Amino acid sequence: MKDGFESVSMEVLPEYLGDHIFVYNGFPEVVKQVMSTELWKNLPATKKNQVYRYGDQFHDEFVMEDPYSMELQLDTIVNTLLANKK
């Protein structure tokens, strides 16, 4: 992994995803395309309605790794999970 991230194919996505999935909404057409696939629809997190979309093309606090950004990321995760608590 060179630049702190790596691309993975859709076929191996289930190997990397957990019980809760946070999806950056910066590219809505790409997100829509991915979420319309059978692979996506059959993921455990999708079936349990534990997929959370955040951000837009202008706001993605998950990009930076400085302490302030990490605090914003934690706030986003906690607030999103609490807002969707069953």
MARKEGU-191740 format. One record per residue: residue in three letters; residue number from 1; x, z negated, y negated of N, C-alpha, C in turn. Coordinates in nm, 3 decimals. Example, Ala and Ser with C-alpha at 12.3 -4.5 7.8 and 13.67 -1.06 7.14 Angstrom:
BEGIN
(pt 'ala'; 1; (1.319; -0.780; 0.569); (1.230; -0.780; 0.450); (1.320; -0.780; 0.330)) (pt 'ser'; 2; (1.285; -0.708; 0.225); (1.367; -0.714; 0.106); (1.290; -0.787; -0.003)) 
This chain:
BEGIN
(pt 'met'; 1; (0.085; 0.000; 0.116); (0.000; 0.000; 0.000); (0.091; 0.000; -0.123)) (pt 'lys'; 2; (0.089; 0.107; -0.198); (0.179; 0.121; -0.312); (0.130; 0.051; -0.438)) (pt 'asp'; 3; (0.019; 0.093; -0.491); (-0.026; 0.052; -0.624); (-0.122; -0.066; -0.624)) (pt 'gly'; 4; (-0.125; -0.147; -0.521); (-0.216; -0.260; -0.516); (-0.352; -0.226; -0.460)) (pt 'phe'; 5; (-0.370; -0.103; -0.420); (-0.495; -0.062; -0.358); (-0.466; 0.055; -0.266)) (pt 'glu'; 6; (-0.560; 0.083; -0.181); (-0.543; 0.193; -0.086); (-0.681; 0.254; -0.059)) (pt 'ser'; 7; (-0.686; 0.381; -0.039); (-0.810; 0.448; -0.002); (-0.829; 0.439; 0.149)) (pt 'val'; 8; (-0.952; 0.419; 0.189); (-0.984; 0.418; 0.331); (-1.100; 0.513; 0.354)) (pt 'ser'; 9; (-1.107; 0.568; 0.472); (-1.216; 0.660; 0.504); (-1.342; 0.581; 0.534)) (pt 'met'; 10; (-1.455; 0.646; 0.521); (-1.582; 0.581; 0.549); (-1.589; 0.530; 0.692)) (pt 'glu'; 11; (-1.527; 0.601; 0.784); (-1.534; 0.565; 0.925); (-1.475; 0.427; 0.954)) (pt 'val'; 12; (-1.371; 0.389; 0.879); (-1.307; 0.259; 0.904); (-1.358; 0.149; 0.810)) (pt 'leu'; 13; (-1.448; 0.183; 0.720); (-1.500; 0.087; 0.625); (-1.553; -0.041; 0.692)) (pt 'pro'; 14; (-1.627; -0.031; 0.802); (-1.677; -0.153; 0.866); (-1.566; -0.251; 0.908)) (pt 'glu'; 15; (-1.446; -0.201; 0.931); (-1.334; -0.288; 0.970); (-1.287; -0.374; 0.854)) (pt 'tyr'; 16; (-1.317; -0.335; 0.731); (-1.267; -0.403; 0.613); (-1.372; -0.486; 0.539)) (pt 'leu'; 17; (-1.499; -0.461; 0.565); (-1.605; -0.527; 0.491); (-1.649; -0.655; 0.559)) (pt 'gly'; 18; (-1.688; -0.753; 0.477); (-1.731; -0.882; 0.529); (-1.881; -0.901; 0.522)) (pt 'asp'; 19; (-1.921; -1.029; 0.520); (-2.063; -1.065; 0.519); (-2.130; -1.036; 0.385)) (pt 'his'; 20; (-2.052; -1.036; 0.280); (-2.100; -1.007; 0.145); (-2.012; -0.896; 0.088)) (pt 'ile'; 21; (-2.075; -0.798; 0.024); (-2.001; -0.685; -0.031); (-2.031; -0.674; -0.180)) (pt 'phe'; 22; (-1.926; -0.668; -0.261); (-1.939; -0.645; -0.405); (-1.901; -0.500; -0.431)) (pt 'val'; 23; (-1.990; -0.427; -0.494); (-1.969; -0.284; -0.518); (-1.960; -0.260; -0.668)) (pt 'tyr'; 24; (-1.849; -0.204; -0.710); (-1.830; -0.167; -0.850); (-1.920; -0.048; -0.881)) (pt 'asn'; 25; (-2.002; -0.061; -0.982); (-2.102; 0.039; -1.015); (-2.054; 0.138; -1.122)) (pt 'gly'; 26; (-1.924; 0.156; -1.134); (-1.868; 0.241; -1.239); (-1.890; 0.390; -1.217)) (pt 'phe'; 27; (-1.914; 0.427; -1.095); (-1.938; 0.568; -1.061); (-2.071; 0.575; -0.985)) (pt 'pro'; 28; (-2.184; 0.565; -1.056); (-2.314; 0.552; -0.991); (-2.347; 0.663; -0.891)) (pt 'glu'; 29; (-2.306; 0.785; -0.918); (-2.337; 0.894; -0.824); (-2.260; 0.876; -0.692)) (pt 'val'; 30; (-2.136; 0.831; -0.701); (-2.056; 0.806; -0.580); (-2.115; 0.689; -0.503)) (pt 'val'; 31; (-2.151; 0.583; -0.575); (-2.212; 0.467; -0.511); (-2.341; 0.507; -0.439)) (pt 'lys'; 32; (-2.424; 0.584; -0.507); (-2.550; 0.631; -0.448); (-2.525; 0.713; -0.322)) (pt 'gln'; 33; (-2.425; 0.801; -0.328); (-2.391; 0.885; -0.214); (-2.346; 0.801; -0.095)) (pt 'val'; 34; (-2.258; 0.704; -0.120); (-2.209; 0.618; -0.012); (-2.322; 0.535; 0.047)) (pt 'met'; 35; (-2.405; 0.477; -0.040); (-2.511; 0.389; 0.006); (-2.625; 0.463; 0.076)) (pt 'ser'; 36; (-2.625; 0.592; 0.069); (-2.730; 0.669; 0.138); (-2.688; 0.709; 0.280)) (pt 'thr'; 37; (-2.565; 0.680; 0.319); (-2.518; 0.718; 0.453); (-2.571; 0.621; 0.559)) (pt 'glu'; 38; (-2.582; 0.670; 0.680); (-2.625; 0.585; 0.792); (-2.523; 0.476; 0.819)) (pt 'leu'; 39; (-2.395; 0.507; 0.804); (-2.292; 0.407; 0.825); (-2.315; 0.288; 0.732)) (pt 'trp'; 40; (-2.339; 0.315; 0.604); (-2.362; 0.209; 0.507); (-2.488; 0.130; 0.540)) (pt 'lys'; 41; (-2.594; 0.202; 0.572); (-2.722; 0.137; 0.600); (-2.716; 0.046; 0.721)) (pt 'asn'; 42; (-2.621; 0.070; 0.811); (-2.610; -0.010; 0.932); (-2.507; -0.121; 0.925)) (pt 'leu'; 43; (-2.446; -0.141; 0.810); (-2.351; -0.252; 0.794); (-2.426; -0.384; 0.797)) (pt 'pro'; 44; (-2.369; -0.488; 0.858); (-2.437; -0.619; 0.862); (-2.474; -0.671; 0.722)) (pt 'ala'; 45; (-2.385; -0.659; 0.624); (-2.416; -0.707; 0.489); (-2.533; -0.632; 0.428)) (pt 'thr'; 46; (-2.541; -0.502; 0.455); (-2.652; -0.422; 0.403); (-2.783; -0.466; 0.468)) (pt 'lys'; 47; (-2.780; -0.484; 0.597); (-2.901; -0.526; 0.669); (-2.948; -0.663; 0.625)) (pt 'lys'; 48; (-2.855; -0.750; 0.583); (-2.890; -0.885; 0.537); (-2.914; -0.891; 0.387)) (pt 'asn'; 49; (-2.913; -0.774; 0.321); (-2.933; -0.766; 0.176); (-2.830; -0.851; 0.100)) (pt 'gln'; 50; (-2.704; -0.838; 0.142); (-2.594; -0.914; 0.083); (-2.491; -0.819; 0.021)) (pt 'val'; 51; (-2.541; -0.717; -0.046); (-2.458; -0.622; -0.120); (-2.491; -0.639; -0.267)) (pt 'tyr'; 52; (-2.388; -0.659; -0.349); (-2.407; -0.689; -0.490); (-2.334; -0.586; -0.574)) (pt 'arg'; 53; (-2.408; -0.521; -0.661); (-2.348; -0.422; -0.752); (-2.317; -0.490; -0.884)) (pt 'tyr'; 54; (-2.204; -0.455; -0.941); (-2.164; -0.515; -1.068); (-2.094; -0.410; -1.154)) (pt 'gly'; 55; (-2.086; -0.439; -1.283); (-2.010; -0.355; -1.375); (-2.073; -0.220; -1.401)) (pt 'asp'; 56; (-2.004; -0.146; -1.486); (-2.042; -0.008; -1.516); (-1.914; 0.066; -1.551)) (pt 'gln'; 57; (-1.924; 0.190; -1.593); (-1.803; 0.270; -1.617); (-1.716; 0.215; -1.729)) (pt 'phe'; 58; (-1.769; 0.122; -1.809); (-1.693; 0.066; -1.920); (-1.652; -0.079; -1.899)) (pt 'his'; 59; (-1.707; -0.147; -1.797); (-1.680; -0.289; -1.775); (-1.652; -0.316; -1.628)) (pt 'asp'; 60; (-1.526; -0.342; -1.597); (-1.488; -0.381; -1.461); (-1.383; -0.490; -1.470)) (pt 'glu'; 61; (-1.430; -0.615; -1.471); (-1.337; -0.726; -1.483); (-1.253; -0.749; -1.357)) (pt 'phe'; 62; (-1.278; -0.673; -1.252); (-1.202; -0.689; -1.128); (-1.073; -0.607; -1.126)) (pt 'val'; 63; (-1.044; -0.535; -1.233); (-0.925; -0.451; -1.238); (-0.800; -0.533; -1.265)) (pt 'met'; 64; (-0.807; -0.625; -1.356); (-0.690; -0.699; -1.399); (-0.666; -0.822; -1.312)) (pt 'glu'; 65; (-0.542; -0.869; -1.310); (-0.507; -0.984; -1.227); (-0.443; -1.097; -1.307)) (pt 'asp'; 66; (-0.465; -1.099; -1.439); (-0.415; -1.209; -1.521); (-0.510; -1.328; -1.507)) (pt 'pro'; 67; (-0.466; -1.449; -1.547); (-0.551; -1.568; -1.529); (-0.689; -1.557; -1.595)) (pt 'tyr'; 68; (-0.697; -1.502; -1.715); (-0.826; -1.490; -1.782); (-0.919; -1.398; -1.703)) (pt 'ser'; 69; (-0.867; -1.284; -1.658); (-0.949; -1.190; -1.580); (-0.992; -1.251; -1.448)) (pt 'met'; 70; (-0.904; -1.330; -1.387); (-0.939; -1.395; -1.260); (-1.055; -1.492; -1.281)) (pt 'glu'; 71; (-1.056; -1.562; -1.395); (-1.168; -1.651; -1.428); (-1.297; -1.572; -1.444)) (pt 'leu'; 72; (-1.291; -1.458; -1.511); (-1.410; -1.373; -1.527); (-1.459; -1.323; -1.392)) (pt 'gln'; 73; (-1.366; -1.288; -1.304); (-1.403; -1.241; -1.171); (-1.474; -1.352; -1.093)) (pt 'leu'; 74; (-1.418; -1.472; -1.100); (-1.481; -1.585; -1.031); (-1.620; -1.611; -1.085)) (pt 'asp'; 75; (-1.635; -1.606; -1.218); (-1.767; -1.624; -1.279); (-1.865; -1.518; -1.230)) (pt 'thr'; 76; (-1.821; -1.394; -1.224); (-1.907; -1.285; -1.177); (-1.951; -1.310; -1.033)) (pt 'ile'; 77; (-1.858; -1.347; -0.948); (-1.890; -1.371; -0.806); (-1.987; -1.487; -0.792)) (pt 'val'; 78; (-1.956; -1.599; -0.855); (-2.043; -1.717; -0.845); (-2.182; -1.689; -0.900)) (pt 'asn'; 79; (-2.189; -1.630; -1.019); (-2.319; -1.601; -1.080); (-2.400; -1.502; -0.999)) (pt 'thr'; 80; (-2.333; -1.404; -0.943); (-2.404; -1.304; -0.861); (-2.458; -1.369; -0.734)) (pt 'leu'; 81; (-2.377; -1.449; -0.666); (-2.423; -1.514; -0.545); (-2.536; -1.613; -0.574)) (pt 'leu'; 82; (-2.524; -1.689; -0.681); (-2.630; -1.785; -0.714); (-2.759; -1.714; -0.754)) (pt 'ala'; 83; (-2.748; -1.603; -0.824); (-2.868; -1.528; -0.865); (-2.940; -1.468; -0.746)) (pt 'asn'; 84; (-2.866; -1.444; -0.638); (-2.925; -1.382; -0.519); (-2.945; -1.483; -0.406)) (pt 'lys'; 85; (-2.930; -1.611; -0.436); (-2.945; -1.715; -0.333); (-3.087; -1.713; -0.280)) (pt 'lys'; 86; (-3.097; -1.722; -0.151); (-3.230; -1.719; -0.086); (-3.291; -1.856; -0.083)) 
